[in-house]
């Protein structure tokens, strides 16, 4: 089963980074080009433990629906969403936030496995893994930028 780990260091507090990462609207807007749209369940606001969202996604030109549930939640350190229905054989995304010298280290641990046996394994390792890494890097760059903007605004407000 492929595992992806992406680390992003953000000059912002843990709580802000955590809340941005679990904000459905922010997530949707950060991936405009990937056509990931929440269509049912929790479709706006901040997800919490037990929340279920059905996403309409387009990965590698294949339209699909993924039902994700937040199965673990410990603010502001970690939350996990897992697929409970969809095309993948397995799907688990751990969102981890660690405080590092007044910054936040955001760690995405993403585990997935396609259905379809040996063909699925080939697609996973040669195409889908790179595609998911690209999505995570794109989303993390947007999250980093927004979090650091918010952090800068808070610092400026403090000195006024």
C-alpha positions as protocol buffer text, in pm:
chain_id: "A"
residue {
  index: 1
  type: UNK
  ca { x: 0 y: 0 z: 0 }
}
residue {
  index: 2
  type: UNK
  ca { x: 156 y: 333 z: -102 }
}
residue {
  index: 3
  type: UNK
  ca { x: 231 y: 581 z: 173 }
}
residue {
  index: 4
  type: UNK
  ca { x: 295 y: 949 z: 113 }
}
residue {
  index: 5
  type: UNK
  ca { x: 445 y: 1184 z: 371 }
}
residue {
  index: 6
  type: UNK
  ca { x: 458 y: 1557 z: 302 }
}
residue {
  index: 7
  type: UNK
  ca { x: 597 y: 1803 z: 557 }
}
residue {
  index: 8
  type: UNK
  ca { x: 537 y: 2178 z: 546 }
}
residue {
  index: 9
  type: UNK
  ca { x: 687 y: 2425 z: 792 }
}
residue {
  index: 10
  type: UNK
  ca { x: 455 y: 2722 z: 852 }
}
residue {
  index: 11
  type: UNK
  ca { x: 535 y: 3046 z: 1034 }
}
residue {
  index: 12
  type: UNK
  ca { x: 205 y: 3043 z: 1223 }
}
residue {
  index: 13
  type: UNK
  ca { x: 46 y: 2897 z: 1534 }
}
residue {
  index: 14
  type: UNK
  ca { x: -87 y: 2540 z: 1546 }
}
residue {
  index: 15
  type: UNK
  ca { x: -451 y: 2634 z: 1598 }
}
residue {
  index: 16
  type: UNK
  ca { x: -472 y: 2850 z: 1286 }
}
residue {
  index: 17
  type: UNK
  ca { x: -305 y: 2585 z: 1070 }
}
residue {
  index: 18
  type: UNK
  ca { x: -525 y: 2310 z: 1215 }
}
residue {
  index: 19
  type: UNK
  ca { x: -845 y: 2506 z: 1154 }
}
residue {
  index: 20
  type: UNK
  ca { x: -750 y: 2597 z: 797 }
}
residue {
  index: 21
  type: UNK
  ca { x: -675 y: 2232 z: 721 }
}
residue {
  index: 22
  type: UNK
  ca { x: -1018 y: 2122 z: 842 }
}
residue {
  index: 23
  type: UNK
  ca { x: -1209 y: 2404 z: 673 }
}
residue {
  index: 24
  type: UNK
  ca { x: -1407 y: 2250 z: 386 }
}
residue {
  index: 25
  type: UNK
  ca { x: -1448 y: 2577 z: 198 }
}
residue {
  index: 26
  type: UNK
  ca { x: -1078 y: 2657 z: 223 }
}
residue {
  index: 27
  type: UNK
  ca { x: -986 y: 2306 z: 109 }
}
residue {
  index: 28
  type: UNK
  ca { x: -1222 y: 2324 z: -188 }
}
residue {
  index: 29
  type: UNK
  ca { x: -1089 y: 2666 z: -294 }
}
residue {
  index: 30
  type: UNK
  ca { x: -725 y: 2566 z: -251 }
}
residue {
  index: 31
  type: UNK
  ca { x: -771 y: 2289 z: -510 }
}
residue {
  index: 32
  type: UNK
  ca { x: -986 y: 2470 z: -767 }
}
residue {
  index: 33
  type: UNK
  ca { x: -808 y: 2306 z: -1059 }
}
residue {
  index: 34
  type: UNK
  ca { x: -852 y: 1954 z: -923 }
}
residue {
  index: 35
  type: UNK
  ca { x: -1234 y: 1973 z: -934 }
}
residue {
  index: 36
  type: UNK
  ca { x: -1285 y: 1839 z: -581 }
}
residue {
  index: 37
  type: UNK
  ca { x: -1630 y: 1946 z: -468 }
}
residue {
  index: 38
  type: UNK
  ca { x: -1816 y: 1860 z: -144 }
}
residue {
  index: 39
  type: UNK
  ca { x: -2164 y: 1753 z: -252 }
}
residue {
  index: 40
  type: UNK
  ca { x: -2330 y: 1591 z: 49 }
}
residue {
  index: 41
  type: UNK
  ca { x: -2302 y: 1563 z: 428 }
}
residue {
  index: 42
  type: UNK
  ca { x: -2080 y: 1824 z: 592 }
}
residue {
  index: 43
  type: UNK
  ca { x: -2020 y: 2055 z: 293 }
}
residue {
  index: 44
  type: UNK
  ca { x: -1908 y: 2375 z: 469 }
}
residue {
  index: 45
  type: UNK
  ca { x: -1743 y: 2490 z: 787 }
}
residue {
  index: 46
  type: UNK
  ca { x: -1491 y: 2308 z: 1005 }
}
residue {
  index: 47
  type: UNK
  ca { x: -1499 y: 1930 z: 1022 }
}
residue {
  index: 48
  type: UNK
  ca { x: -1497 y: 1755 z: 1358 }
}
residue {
  index: 49
  type: UNK
  ca { x: -1490 y: 1394 z: 1473 }
}
residue {
  index: 50
  type: UNK
  ca { x: -1770 y: 1192 z: 1317 }
}
residue {
  index: 51
  type: UNK
  ca { x: -1840 y: 1435 z: 1032 }
}
residue {
  index: 52
  type: UNK
  ca { x: -1899 y: 1274 z: 692 }
}
residue {
  index: 53
  type: UNK
  ca { x: -1849 y: 1448 z: 358 }
}
residue {
  index: 54
  type: UNK
  ca { x: -1913 y: 1308 z: 13 }
}
residue {
  index: 55
  type: UNK
  ca { x: -1665 y: 1456 z: -234 }
}
residue {
  index: 56
  type: UNK
  ca { x: -1701 y: 1451 z: -609 }
}
residue {
  index: 57
  type: UNK
  ca { x: -1345 y: 1418 z: -736 }
}
residue {
  index: 58
  type: UNK
  ca { x: -1163 y: 1392 z: -1061 }
}
residue {
  index: 59
  type: UNK
  ca { x: -834 y: 1203 z: -1035 }
}
residue {
  index: 60
  type: UNK
  ca { x: -650 y: 1113 z: -1354 }
}
residue {
  index: 61
  type: UNK
  ca { x: -961 y: 1205 z: -1558 }
}
residue {
  index: 62
  type: UNK
  ca { x: -1178 y: 960 z: -1363 }
}
residue {
  index: 63
  type: UNK
  ca { x: -1484 y: 1111 z: -1195 }
}
residue {
  index: 64
  type: UNK
  ca { x: -1569 y: 945 z: -867 }
}
residue {
  index: 65
  type: UNK
  ca { x: -1744 y: 996 z: -537 }
}
residue {
  index: 66
  type: UNK
  ca { x: -1555 y: 947 z: -211 }
}
residue {
  index: 67
  type: UNK
  ca { x: -1730 y: 937 z: 124 }
}
residue {
  index: 68
  type: UNK
  ca { x: -1485 y: 1050 z: 392 }
}
residue {
  index: 69
  type: UNK
  ca { x: -1537 y: 1040 z: 767 }
}
residue {
  index: 70
  type: UNK
  ca { x: -1333 y: 1216 z: 1035 }
}
residue {
  index: 71
  type: UNK
  ca { x: -1238 y: 919 z: 1253 }
}
residue {
  index: 72
  type: UNK
  ca { x: -985 y: 1084 z: 1487 }
}
residue {
  index: 73
  type: UNK
  ca { x: -979 y: 1436 z: 1622 }
}
residue {
  index: 74
  type: UNK
  ca { x: -746 y: 1597 z: 1874 }
}
residue {
  index: 75
  type: UNK
  ca { x: -733 y: 1976 z: 1831 }
}
residue {
  index: 76
  type: UNK
  ca { x: -482 y: 2122 z: 1750 }
}
residue {
  index: 77
  type: UNK
  ca { x: -248 y: 1824 z: 1705 }
}
residue {
  index: 78
  type: UNK
  ca { x: -419 y: 1580 z: 1469 }
}
residue {
  index: 79
  type: UNK
  ca { x: -725 y: 1475 z: 1276 }
}
residue {
  index: 80
  type: UNK
  ca { x: -776 y: 1182 z: 1043 }
}
residue {
  index: 81
  type: UNK
  ca { x: -1019 y: 1131 z: 759 }
}
residue {
  index: 82
  type: UNK
  ca { x: -1083 y: 787 z: 614 }
}
residue {
  index: 83
  type: UNK
  ca { x: -1281 y: 668 z: 317 }
}
residue {
  index: 84
  type: UNK
  ca { x: -1590 y: 473 z: 417 }
}
residue {
  index: 85
  type: UNK
  ca { x: -1721 y: 442 z: 62 }
}
residue {
  index: 86
  type: UNK
  ca { x: -1559 y: 493 z: -276 }
}
residue {
  index: 87
  type: UNK
  ca { x: -1336 y: 358 z: -549 }
}
residue {
  index: 88
  type: UNK
  ca { x: -1024 y: 304 z: -339 }
}
residue {
  index: 89
  type: UNK
  ca { x: -961 y: -27 z: -165 }
}
residue {
  index: 90
  type: UNK
  ca { x: -828 y: 184 z: 126 }
}
residue {
  index: 91
  type: UNK
  ca { x: -775 y: 555 z: 196 }
}
residue {
  index: 92
  type: UNK
  ca { x: -653 y: 722 z: 516 }
}
residue {
  index: 93
  type: UNK
  ca { x: -524 y: 1079 z: 552 }
}
residue {
  index: 94
  type: UNK
  ca { x: -358 y: 1181 z: 878 }
}
residue {
  index: 95
  type: UNK
  ca { x: -324 y: 1558 z: 931 }
}
residue {
  index: 96
  type: UNK
  ca { x: -62 y: 1619 z: 1202 }
}
residue {
  index: 97
  type: UNK
  ca { x: 46 y: 1955 z: 1346 }
}
residue {
  index: 98
  type: UNK
  ca { x: 359 y: 1986 z: 1563 }
}
residue {
  index: 99
  type: UNK
  ca { x: 491 y: 2299 z: 1730 }
}
residue {
  index: 100
  type: UNK
  ca { x: 854 y: 2364 z: 1626 }
}
residue {
  index: 101
  type: UNK
  ca { x: 1026 y: 2679 z: 1758 }
}
residue {
  index: 102
  type: UNK
  ca { x: 715 y: 2900 z: 1737 }
}
residue {
  index: 103
  type: UNK
  ca { x: 626 y: 2757 z: 1398 }
}
residue {
  index: 104
  type: UNK
  ca { x: 398 y: 2471 z: 1296 }
}
residue {
  index: 105
  type: UNK
  ca { x: 522 y: 2162 z: 1119 }
}
residue {
  index: 106
  type: UNK
  ca { x: 224 y: 2031 z: 923 }
}
residue {
  index: 107
  type: UNK
  ca { x: 263 y: 1664 z: 831 }
}
residue {
  index: 108
  type: UNK
  ca { x: 36 y: 1485 z: 588 }
}
residue {
  index: 109
  type: UNK
  ca { x: 50 y: 1107 z: 608 }
}
residue {
  index: 110
  type: UNK
  ca { x: -156 y: 965 z: 327 }
}
residue {
  index: 111
  type: UNK
  ca { x: -215 y: 592 z: 280 }
}
residue {
  index: 112
  type: UNK
  ca { x: -410 y: 457 z: -13 }
}
residue {
  index: 113
  type: UNK
  ca { x: -462 y: 153 z: -227 }
}
residue {
  index: 114
  type: UNK
  ca { x: -661 y: 129 z: -546 }
}
residue {
  index: 115
  type: UNK
  ca { x: -894 y: -153 z: -622 }
}
residue {
  index: 116
  type: UNK
  ca { x: -841 y: -364 z: -933 }
}
residue {
  index: 117
  type: UNK
  ca { x: -558 y: -593 z: -819 }
}
residue {
  index: 118
  type: UNK
  ca { x: -228 y: -579 z: -1002 }
}
residue {
  index: 119
  type: UNK
  ca { x: -350 y: -312 z: -1244 }
}
residue {
  index: 120
  type: UNK
  ca { x: -445 y: -95 z: -945 }
}
residue {
  index: 121
  type: UNK
  ca { x: -98 y: -139 z: -793 }
}
residue {
  index: 122
  type: UNK
  ca { x: 63 y: -27 z: -1119 }
}
residue {
  index: 123
  type: UNK
  ca { x: -163 y: 280 z: -1137 }
}
residue {
  index: 124
  type: UNK
  ca { x: -94 y: 356 z: -768 }
}
residue {
  index: 125
  type: UNK
  ca { x: 284 y: 348 z: -798 }
}
residue {
  index: 126
  type: UNK
  ca { x: 335 y: 506 z: -1139 }
}
residue {
  index: 127
  type: UNK
  ca { x: 54 y: 761 z: -1167 }
}
residue {
  index: 128
  type: UNK
  ca { x: -171 y: 812 z: -866 }
}
residue {
  index: 129
  type: UNK
  ca { x: 106 y: 856 z: -608 }
}
residue {
  index: 130
  type: UNK
  ca { x: 261 y: 1144 z: -807 }
}
residue {
  index: 131
  type: UNK
  ca { x: -83 y: 1296 z: -863 }
}
residue {
  index: 132
  type: UNK
  ca { x: -166 y: 1290 z: -490 }
}
residue {
  index: 133
  type: UNK
  ca { x: 174 y: 1434 z: -394 }
}
residue {
  index: 134
  type: UNK
  ca { x: 112 y: 1721 z: -637 }
}
residue {
  index: 135
  type: UNK
  ca { x: -234 y: 1785 z: -485 }
}
residue {
  index: 136
  type: UNK
  ca { x: -91 y: 1785 z: -131 }
}
residue {
  index: 137
  type: UNK
  ca { x: 195 y: 2018 z: -223 }
}
residue {
  index: 138
  type: UNK
  ca { x: -46 y: 2258 z: -395 }
}
residue {
  index: 139
  type: UNK
  ca { x: -290 y: 2261 z: -105 }
}
residue {
  index: 140
  type: UNK
  ca { x: -11 y: 2298 z: 150 }
}
residue {
  index: 141
  type: UNK
  ca { x: 144 y: 2593 z: -34 }
}
residue {
  index: 142
  type: UNK
  ca { x: -193 y: 2773 z: -34 }
}
residue {
  index: 143
  type: UNK
  ca { x: -251 y: 2685 z: 333 }
}
residue {
  index: 144
  type: UNK
  ca { x: 98 y: 2806 z: 428 }
}
residue {
  index: 145
  type: UNK
  ca { x: 44 y: 3136 z: 248 }
}
residue {
  index: 146
  type: UNK
  ca { x: -298 y: 3196 z: 408 }
}
residue {
  index: 147
  type: UNK
  ca { x: -184 y: 3095 z: 758 }
}
residue {
  index: 148
  type: UNK
  ca { x: 122 y: 3321 z: 741 }
}
residue {
  index: 149
  type: UNK
  ca { x: -94 y: 3610 z: 617 }
}
residue {
  index: 150
  type: UNK
  ca { x: -329 y: 3558 z: 911 }
}
residue {
  index: 151
  type: UNK
  ca { x: -37 y: 3532 z: 1152 }
}
residue {
  index: 152
  type: UNK
  ca { x: 114 y: 3854 z: 1017 }
}
residue {
  index: 153
  type: UNK
  ca { x: -222 y: 4032 z: 1057 }
}
residue {
  index: 154
  type: UNK
  ca { x: -245 y: 3915 z: 1419 }
}
residue {
  index: 155
  type: UNK
  ca { x: 107 y: 4045 z: 1492 }
}
residue {
  index: 156
  type: UNK
  ca { x: 29 y: 4382 z: 1334 }
}
residue {
  index: 157
  type: UNK
  ca { x: -295 y: 4412 z: 1532 }
}
residue {
  index: 158
  type: UNK
  ca { x: -103 y: 4336 z: 1854 }
}
residue {
  index: 159
  type: UNK
  ca { x: 132 y: 4631 z: 1800 }
}
residue {
  index: 160
  type: UNK
  ca { x: -142 y: 4885 z: 1720 }
}
